[in-house]
Amino acid sequence: MNRTMPLTTVKSAHSVPKTVDRVIAALSLRGIRVFARIDHAAGARQAGLALADEELVIFGDPRVGTLLMQADAAVGYDLPLRLLIWDASGQTMIGYRRPTELPNDFALSGQLETLRRMETLLEQLVAEASGSGDR
């Protein structure tokens, strides 16, 4: 199956590393666990290749994600939540998949309120991380 998975994207006023730091700080303030911070550009450099700054932050709360996986175990492929932050020709971008789109691919129709709350969280995190205000 060759399928594109569109991302919602937002411009950040900060560099990739600073935007990622701001995401992690916003998660920490909420008590949300960061499972991984993956630096794709560093991995490319270690392999002798060039890649503009690009990092993936994987985070979540098992008390929420488990409920979704109990409804459809296959949704575990898209969980935990993640934000991709990358440099697009000098402009930092933040991208994510909207949780409310998950019922298109998984049996989650009874989980819409949980998915809406997850989407609101992503929107808040992106707004806090991308904005020009300092913490």
C-alpha positions as a LaTeX table, in Angstrom:
\begin{tabular}{lrrr}
\hline
Residue & $x$ (\AA) & $y$ (\AA) & $z$ (\AA) \\
\hline
Met1 & 0.00 & 0.00 & 0.00 \\
Asn2 & 1.53 & 3.29 & $-1.07$ \\
Arg3 & $-0.20$ & 5.94 & 0.99 \\
Thr4 & 0.81 & 9.43 & 1.95 \\
Met5 & 0.27 & 10.51 & 5.52 \\
Pro6 & $-0.19$ & 14.27 & 5.48 \\
Leu7 & 1.21 & 16.25 & 8.36 \\
Thr8 & $-0.19$ & 19.38 & 9.87 \\
Thr9 & 2.69 & 21.86 & 9.75 \\
Val10 & 3.40 & 25.09 & 11.61 \\
Lys11 & 6.31 & 27.51 & 11.27 \\
Ser12 & 8.47 & 28.12 & 14.33 \\
Ala13 & 10.15 & 31.41 & 15.19 \\
His14 & 13.09 & 29.45 & 16.66 \\
Ser15 & 15.89 & 27.16 & 15.49 \\
Val16 & 15.27 & 23.43 & 15.38 \\
Pro17 & 17.19 & 22.71 & 18.63 \\
Lys18 & 15.51 & 25.59 & 20.50 \\
Thr19 & 12.07 & 24.54 & 19.24 \\
Val20 & 12.71 & 20.98 & 20.40 \\
Asp21 & 13.89 & 22.27 & 23.79 \\
Arg22 & 10.69 & 24.32 & 24.06 \\
Val23 & 8.55 & 21.26 & 23.21 \\
Ile24 & 10.31 & 19.22 & 25.88 \\
Ala25 & 9.92 & 22.02 & 28.45 \\
Ala26 & 6.19 & 22.29 & 27.67 \\
Leu27 & 5.81 & 18.52 & 28.07 \\
Ser28 & 7.72 & 18.60 & 31.36 \\
Leu29 & 5.44 & 21.32 & 32.73 \\
Arg30 & 2.48 & 19.04 & 32.00 \\
Gly31 & 4.11 & 15.94 & 33.48 \\
Ile32 & 4.05 & 14.17 & 30.12 \\
Arg33 & 6.79 & 11.61 & 29.57 \\
Val34 & 9.31 & 12.09 & 26.75 \\
Phe35 & 10.19 & 8.64 & 25.45 \\
Ala36 & 12.80 & 9.75 & 22.91 \\
Arg37 & 14.45 & 12.71 & 21.23 \\
Ile38 & 15.85 & 11.48 & 17.94 \\
Asp39 & 18.31 & 13.72 & 16.12 \\
His40 & 18.08 & 12.61 & 12.48 \\
Ala41 & 20.75 & 15.10 & 11.37 \\
Ala42 & 23.24 & 13.77 & 13.93 \\
Gly43 & 22.54 & 10.24 & 12.71 \\
Ala44 & 23.17 & 11.33 & 9.15 \\
Arg45 & 26.47 & 12.97 & 10.14 \\
Gln46 & 27.57 & 9.78 & 11.91 \\
Ala47 & 26.91 & 7.94 & 8.65 \\
Gly48 & 28.97 & 10.49 & 6.72 \\
Leu49 & 25.90 & 12.11 & 5.14 \\
Ala50 & 24.50 & 15.63 & 5.21 \\
Leu51 & 21.01 & 16.45 & 6.45 \\
Ala52 & 19.55 & 19.74 & 7.59 \\
Asp53 & 18.57 & 19.90 & 11.26 \\
Glu54 & 15.72 & 17.49 & 11.91 \\
Glu55 & 14.57 & 15.99 & 15.20 \\
Leu56 & 11.71 & 13.78 & 16.27 \\
Val57 & 10.23 & 14.00 & 19.77 \\
Ile58 & 8.22 & 10.97 & 20.92 \\
Phe59 & 6.06 & 11.42 & 24.02 \\
Gly60 & 2.87 & 10.40 & 25.70 \\
Asp61 & 0.96 & 9.09 & 28.67 \\
Pro62 & 0.40 & 5.31 & 28.81 \\
Arg63 & $-2.85$ & 5.92 & 30.71 \\
Val64 & $-4.24$ & 7.49 & 27.52 \\
Gly65 & $-2.51$ & 5.53 & 24.76 \\
Thr66 & $-3.34$ & 2.17 & 26.36 \\
Leu67 & $-7.06$ & 2.93 & 26.15 \\
Leu68 & $-6.72$ & 3.49 & 22.41 \\
Met69 & $-4.67$ & 0.32 & 21.94 \\
Gln70 & $-7.29$ & $-1.64$ & 23.90 \\
Ala71 & $-9.82$ & $-0.47$ & 21.30 \\
Asp72 & $-7.52$ & $-1.38$ & 18.36 \\
Ala73 & $-4.05$ & $-2.77$ & 19.04 \\
Ala74 & $-2.82$ & $-1.71$ & 15.58 \\
Val75 & $-3.01$ & 1.97 & 16.59 \\
Gly76 & 0.17 & 1.24 & 18.56 \\
Tyr77 & 1.95 & 1.82 & 15.26 \\
Asp78 & 1.03 & 5.53 & 15.48 \\
Leu79 & 1.54 & 5.85 & 19.23 \\
Pro80 & 3.05 & 7.35 & 21.26 \\
Leu81 & 2.49 & 10.85 & 19.94 \\
Arg82 & 5.29 & 12.58 & 18.09 \\
Leu83 & 6.35 & 15.92 & 16.73 \\
Leu84 & 8.81 & 16.29 & 13.86 \\
Ile85 & 10.83 & 19.51 & 13.88 \\
Trp86 & 12.98 & 20.28 & 10.84 \\
Asp87 & 14.78 & 22.99 & 8.92 \\
Ala88 & 13.09 & 23.69 & 5.58 \\
Ser89 & 15.56 & 25.95 & 3.76 \\
Gly90 & 16.16 & 28.13 & 6.81 \\
Gln91 & 12.60 & 28.02 & 8.19 \\
Thr92 & 11.97 & 25.77 & 11.19 \\
Met93 & 8.84 & 23.67 & 10.78 \\
Ile94 & 6.88 & 21.53 & 13.22 \\
Gly95 & 4.78 & 18.68 & 11.87 \\
Tyr96 & 2.38 & 16.17 & 13.35 \\
Arg97 & $-0.44$ & 13.86 & 12.42 \\
Arg98 & $-3.82$ & 14.92 & 13.81 \\
Pro99 & $-5.09$ & 12.26 & 16.24 \\
Thr100 & $-8.65$ & 12.87 & 15.04 \\
Glu101 & $-7.58$ & 11.33 & 11.72 \\
Leu102 & $-6.71$ & 7.99 & 13.35 \\
Pro103 & $-10.27$ & 6.58 & 13.08 \\
Asn104 & $-9.75$ & 6.67 & 9.29 \\
Asp105 & $-7.16$ & 3.90 & 9.72 \\
Phe106 & $-8.09$ & 2.20 & 12.99 \\
Ala107 & $-11.24$ & 1.08 & 14.84 \\
Leu108 & $-11.39$ & 4.07 & 17.18 \\
Ser109 & $-14.80$ & 5.56 & 16.49 \\
Gly110 & $-15.72$ & 5.29 & 20.18 \\
Gln111 & $-12.59$ & 7.20 & 21.19 \\
Leu112 & $-13.26$ & 10.57 & 19.57 \\
Glu113 & $-13.23$ & 12.57 & 22.81 \\
Thr114 & $-9.82$ & 11.14 & 23.77 \\
Leu115 & $-8.50$ & 11.85 & 20.27 \\
Arg116 & $-9.80$ & 15.43 & 20.43 \\
Arg117 & $-8.02$ & 15.98 & 23.76 \\
Met118 & $-4.81$ & 14.60 & 22.27 \\
Glu119 & $-5.15$ & 16.92 & 19.29 \\
Thr120 & $-5.74$ & 19.92 & 21.55 \\
Leu121 & $-2.57$ & 19.00 & 23.46 \\
Leu122 & $-0.57$ & 18.87 & 20.22 \\
Glu123 & $-1.94$ & 22.24 & 19.13 \\
Gln124 & $-1.02$ & 23.77 & 22.50 \\
Leu125 & 2.49 & 22.28 & 22.46 \\
Val126 & 3.13 & 23.52 & 18.93 \\
Ala127 & 1.85 & 27.01 & 19.77 \\
Glu128 & 4.07 & 27.21 & 22.86 \\
Ala129 & 7.14 & 25.82 & 21.10 \\
Ser130 & 6.85 & 27.87 & 17.92 \\
Gly131 & 5.90 & 31.25 & 19.38 \\
Ser132 & 8.14 & 34.22 & 19.92 \\
Gly133 & 7.50 & 34.53 & 23.67 \\
Asp134 & 10.19 & 33.37 & 26.08 \\
Arg135 & 9.63 & 30.96 & 28.93 \\
\hline
\end{tabular}
